Amino acid sequence: MNSDTAQVDDLQLIALPSAVNCTDLFVRFTLSEWSLRPMVEETSRAACQLVAEKVDDADPKAPGLVTVRLLVSGDRLVVEVDDGRLVAHALPLPAGLTGSSVPLPRRERKRSRAAERIAAEQPVDDGADIGHEVMQRILYGLNNREQD
C-alpha cells in the first residue's frame, strides 16, 4: 500500500470453493460502502476469477488462507489476492474520480433495541464514584497481599 491509497479493506478466507462466493459478497458490499456501485460487476468478476485460481491451486485436504484486498489508490481500484503469492488486478476509477474523492463510508453508532430498552429503564450513572471505590478496594487488596 502506498501513500496514494485512500481506501482499503480486506477479507481473509480459507481456500475452498465457498471463498469465491464470499469474495463476490465482499466486493459488492465494499464497493457499495465506497459509493463505487458502477464498478461492482467488473470488479467482482476479476476478484472471483483470481480467488478461483488460488482455490484451484490449493490442496483440498489442507487448504491455506487467501486474503482478498480492495484498495483505491490514485485513479485506480486494485484487487489483490494473496495466498503467499500476491496477484493483483487494477481497474480505472470512473471518469473524474480519484482516490481522495471516493467518499469514506459513514456509519452511525446504533444501539440494539434491547440496549435501548435497558438504557431507558435504568437511570443514567456515569460510574465515576463507583470506579473510584473499586480502584481503592483493588489497591487496598494489592497492598495487603504484598505484606503476606
Buried (B, 14 or more C-beta within 10 A) or exposed (E): EEEBEBBBBEBEBEBEEEBBEBBBEBBBEBBEBBEBEEBBEBBBBBBBBBBBEBBEEBEEEEBEBBBBBBBBBBBBBBBBBBBEEEEEBBBEBEEEBBBEEBEEEEEEEEEEEEEEEEEEEEEEEEEEEEEEEEEEEEEEEEEEEEEE
